[in-house]
Amino acid sequence: MDDISNDITATIGRRIHSERTVRGWSLAELAERSDVSKAMLSAIERGTTSPTAALLVRIAAAFGMTLSTLIARAEMQGGGVSRKHEQPVWQDPATGYIRRHLSPASQMPLELIRVSLPAGAKVSLPAASYAFIKQQIWLIDGRLDFTEGDVVHRLEPGDCLALGAPSDCVFHAPGPDAAEYLVALVRD
């Protein structure tokens, strides 16, 4: 793991610890609320392991926030401009999924996230990860098969999809190239 990955892993761990502490929760209570083991939570908080997207979604949902909000709180220090070299970039160690948070820290309910999903990769997220947000996905390059509940949306470059009511979702880049897409989300 490179220095940037180590930095974001440690920063996310510190944010999770901070969110847990401000609520007065023990590790056991967060483990129960998130369905993530105490040992894994401890390793994440210490920055000794890089959590997967699925784990971070469950932890964020336990705090009543989105994955984007959790990562943004971990990385964004404020200011009106989000310079490319300062934007938090996180990579899911399980799938190679790369997520770049584009939006500057602000009180606006809008967040922009750029994602690169490697060819052949799939990321499954539970309905709970969409409970506090509305979002649209705009495919920039490649192909994306987005399963929303029982419906599969096959997206080509330039297509934009507005998600419906919260449901279990799967992002799949069928290839041959990575799916590059922008997610615009609005917090409720």
N, C-alpha and C positions, 0 to 999 in steps of 0.2 A: 504494500500500500504506500502511495507517495505522500509527501508532506501535506498537500492540499486535502487529501482524503483523511489523513490523520487529524488535521485541524478541524474539519467539519464534523467528524465523528466525535471528537472531544467537545466541540461546541454544542452539538445536539445533546450529548450526555449531560452537560452542565445545565442546559435549558430544561431537560426533563426533571433533573434533580430540583431545580428552582421551582418549576410548576408544582411538583409534588410537595415541596416544603411549604410553599405559600398556602397550600390547601390544608396543611397539617396532616398529610397522609403518611403512613409508614410504607415501607416497600411492600409489605404484605397487603395493605389496602389497595395500592396501585396494581399489584399483581392480580388481585381478585377482580378489580374493576376492568382491567385490560385483558385478562386471560393470557398474560405473559408471566413466566416464572420469575420468582424473586431473584434467582441466580442470574438470569438473563438481564433483568432490569438493573441489577447491581453492576454487571459488566458494561452495560450501555452507559449508565451514569458515570462510571469511571473512565469511559472512553477506550476500554480495552477490546471492544468488539464493535463492528460496524453493523447496525441493525438493518434488516431487510425492510422493504416498503411495507410489506404486510404487517410486520411487527410495529413499525412506526404509526401506521394507520390505527391499529388497535390502541396504542398508547395515547395518540392524539384524541381519539374518540372518547377515551376514559376521562380526558380533561375537558371534553365538550368542545373540541376544536378540530379543524381539518389538518391534514398532513402539511399542507402549504402554510397554514398559520403557525404550526409548531416549528417548522424549519425557518420561516421568516423571523419568528421571535428569536430563534437561536442565532441567526446571522446578521440581521439588519440592525444597524446602529443609528438610523435616522438620516434625514437629509432629503432634498427634493430630487436628486439625480441618483440613479443607480448605474454607476459606471461598470462596463463589462468586466473589468478585472476585479471588481469588488462584489459582483453578483455571486451569491452562494450556489455552488454546484455540488450536487450529491449523486453518487452512483450506488445503485442497489447491488450489493455483492452477489445476490442470487441470480439476477437476470442480466446485469450489465446496463440496465435502464439508467439513463443519465438525465437528471432534472436540474434545470437552471432557473432560479427565481429571478425574474426580470424586473419586477416592480420595486420602486423605492419604498422604504418604510413610510407609512402614512396612516391616517385614520380613514382613508377611502376604503370602501368595502370591495373594491376591484383589485384582483391580483392577476398578473400575467406570468405564465410558466412555460418555458420551452422544454420539450422532451425529445430525447432521441432513444428510440426503442430498437435494439438490434434485430436484424432479420432473424425470424424464427422464434423470437422471444415472446413470452406471454406474461402479463401481470394481471392478477385477479385482485379486485378490491371489493369488500363487502358494502352493502347498502349503507351501513352506518357511516362510511367515509363521505357520503354525499348528503347527510342529514342536515347540515348547516349551510349548504351552498347551492347555488345554481351555476351551471357551467356550460360552456361551448368549447368544442374542439375544432380547430382549423388545421387540416393536413397541409403541410408545406411541401413535403417530398416523400417518396416511397408509397407504400400502401399500408392501410390500417383497417383491420377488421375489429370493430368495437361491438362487443356483445353487451346489451343492456337488458337484463332480465332474460327473456326468451327471444329477443329480437337481435339479429346481427345486422349491423350497418357496415357495408363495405365502402370505405372511403378512398377516393383518389385525390391526387394533389389539387388543392383549391377548394375541395369540399369542406363545408362547415356544418357541424352537427350540434344542435341544442339538445342537451340531455333532458329527459322527462323526470318523473317522480323518482326518488331514490330507489335503486334496485342494485342487486349484485351485478358487477360489471367485469368484463375481461377486455384488456387491450392486447391485440395480437398483431405483430408485424409479420405477415406471411412471406415477405421477401420479394424479390431477391435482395433488395436493399433495406437499410434501416428505415423505420418510419420516423420522420421528423415532423413534430406538430406543436402547435401553440394551444395552450389551455387558458381560457379566460374564465375566471370564476368570480362570483359575487357572493360575499358572505351575507347570510340573512341577519 
